[in-house]
Structure formats: C-alpha cells, structure tokens
Amino acid sequence: MKFPRIAMRTALLSATSLVAAAAIAQVIEYESNGEKFQTLTRRGLTVIVTHMPVQIEGYGLIQVSIANGSEIHWTVKPEDFQYVRGSEVINGLPADTVVDVMLEHASGSDVAKLITSYEKSLYAIPNMRSNNGYEQRRQGAMGFGASVRMRAAAAASAITLAQVRLAQGESTDGAVFMHLPKDPRALTGGHIVFHSEGETFEFNPD
C-alpha cells in the first residue's frame, strides 16, 4: 500500500517541527568578557543566566536576562528560579524580601560589591538592553535615602529581579538571590531551573 502524498508531507513537516523545537530548546553556553553564560529558548522566550561571583549576607546570586520574542505574555518571578543540587532545591527570594534583608544587615561594601558585580555581568551580554530591567529600576531607586543601609536597600531594589509580565518584544533583567545558610560551597555542584507559564527551563550543570 502506497503512503499518501499528503500524509507523507504532513509527517515530514511534523518531524521537521519536532527537530526544530528540539534544536531551539538546547542550552547554549558561551563566554563574554570573562563571564560564562548559558542561554535557553522555549516557545519564543529566551532566558540567559550566569553566576555572580559575590556573596551578600549569606546569599548566592544569579544574574538573569529574559527577552520575549513570542506572541504570548510570560510572567517572570524571582521565586520561580531554583538551584537544584541533588535532592536539595534552593528557591529564589521575592524582591521585597531581599530589600528587607539589605535594610537590616547590609554594609557599605555590600553596596559597592553588588553594583560592580551586577553591572559587570549585565554589560557582558552582547546587545542585551532590557526595557523593564536594572537601568529603569535604578532611576526609581535613587531617592531611597543617604544612610548606608538605605543605599544598600536601593541597590538591592534596582538589581533584584522583580516580578513582571512580559508582552511580545519586552525584556527584563535582574539578580536572583538564594539563601545559603552555612553553606561554604555557595551555588556550586548543581544547575539552574526556571518555571513559567507551564514551561520548565533547565540549564546545564555547573
């Protein structure tokens, strides 16, 4: 029995689509200005992640940049990022929680380390300038106050990834803070996972 031409064409198109989808979903690793990045695209949403080299008040930091090239809206929240290490799962903290921690515990050196490390990671990404990210939040955080802790909170407010709903063509960036109580290994030995709109973005192990 001959395979109908239309059915064959449909099968080939389906197979091609599956191959294309699989290719898009592959994690791409690259280096830029000494920073190591991983990028992953699913259903038109591109997520770029890298580890920040600083630890602030017992927190490990991941720098995230996200661009929506799809026709749907995507909700992005820092608590939807995880660091998975064996059976251990470390969740990202909401932006308000990070600001509260910085208000209570941060020092002047924390402010300098935060800003320097974050800008180094962000500006190492070629052609990545978000319209809902650090640059916009930094302008809004300038009036926080003159004390050391208020400046630290302002820096955290500007740098921390904020919850946002991205429409087509919109982008954002920010740092995801993860609590590391008494953990000298920091964020090592595992991998980053991000959940949004029913999709799971799973990056390569460190």
Residue pairs with C-beta under 8 A, 6 or more apart in sequence:
24 41
24 42
25 40
25 41
25 42
26 40
27 38
27 39
27 40
27 203
27 204
28 38
28 39
28 40
29 36
29 37
29 38
29 204
30 36
30 37
30 39
31 37
32 124
32 125
32 126
33 120
33 123
33 124
34 124
35 50
35 120
35 121
35 124
36 50
36 51
37 48
37 49
37 50
37 124
37 125
38 48
38 49
38 50
38 192
38 203
38 204
39 46
39 47
39 48
39 49
40 46
40 47
40 201
40 202
40 203
41 47
41 69
42 199
42 201
43 70
43 72
43 197
43 199
44 68
44 69
44 70
44 71
44 72
45 66
45 67
45 68
45 69
45 70
45 74
45 166
45 196
45 199
46 66
46 67
46 69
47 64
47 65
47 66
47 194
47 201
48 64
48 65
48 66
48 125
48 128
49 62
49 63
49 64
49 192
49 194
49 203
50 62
50 63
50 121
50 124
51 60
51 61
51 62
51 63
51 187
51 206
52 60
52 61
52 62
52 63
52 117
52 118
52 121
52 175
53 117
54 61
54 113
54 114
54 117
55 61
55 180
55 186
56 102
56 106
56 110
56 113
56 114
56 177
57 101
57 102
57 105
57 106
57 110
58 179
58 180
58 181
59 93
59 98
59 101
59 177
59 178
59 179
59 180
60 83
60 90
60 177
60 178
60 180
60 186
60 187
61 117
61 118
61 175
61 176
61 177
61 178
62 81
62 83
62 92
62 175
62 176
62 178
62 187
62 192
63 118
63 121
63 122
63 173
63 174
63 175
63 176
64 81
64 161
64 173
64 174
64 175
64 176
64 194
65 122
65 125
65 128
65 130
65 133
65 171
65 172
65 173
66 74
66 76
66 130
66 166
66 171
66 172
66 173
67 128
67 130
67 170
67 171
68 74
68 166
68 167
68 168
68 169
68 170
68 171
69 168
69 169
70 168
71 168
72 168
72 197
73 165
73 166
73 167
74 165
74 166
74 196
74 197
75 163
75 164
75 165
75 166
75 196
75 197
76 161
76 163
76 164
76 165
76 166
76 172
76 196
77 92
77 94
77 163
77 196
78 92
78 93
78 94
78 95
78 160
78 161
78 162
78 163
78 174
78 176
78 177
79 91
79 92
79 93
79 94
80 92
80 194
80 195
80 196
81 91
81 92
81 161
81 176
81 178
81 192
81 193
81 194
82 89
82 90
82 91
82 92
82 192
82 193
82 194
82 195
83 89
83 90
83 178
83 187
83 190
83 191
83 192
83 193
84 90
84 190
84 191
84 192
84 193
85 189
85 190
86 189
86 190
88 190
90 178
90 179
90 180
90 187
91 178
92 161
92 176
92 177
92 178
93 176
93 177
93 178
93 179
94 163
95 157
95 160
95 161
95 162
95 163
95 174
98 156
98 160
98 177
99 153
99 156
99 157
99 160
101 156
101 177
102 110
102 149
102 152
102 153
102 155
102 156
103 149
103 150
103 152
103 153
104 149
106 148
106 149
106 152
106 153
106 156
107 148
107 152
108 148
108 151
108 152
110 152
110 155
111 148
111 151
111 152
111 155
114 152
114 155
114 156
114 159
114 175
115 155
115 159
118 134
118 159
118 175
119 134
122 128
122 133
122 134
122 173
128 171
128 173
129 135
129 171
130 171
130 172
130 173
131 170
131 171
131 172
132 162
132 164
132 166
132 170
132 171
132 172
133 171
133 172
133 173
133 174
134 158
134 159
134 173
134 174
137 157
137 158
137 159
137 162
137 174
138 158
140 157
140 158
141 154
141 155
141 157
141 158
142 154
144 150
144 151
144 153
144 154
144 157
145 151
145 154
159 174
159 175
160 174
160 175
160 176
160 177
161 172
161 173
161 174
161 175
161 176
162 172
162 174
164 172
166 172
178 187
180 186
180 187
187 206
188 206
189 205
189 206
190 205
190 206
191 202
191 203
191 204
191 205
191 206
192 202
192 203
193 200
193 201
193 202
193 203
194 200
194 201
194 203
195 201
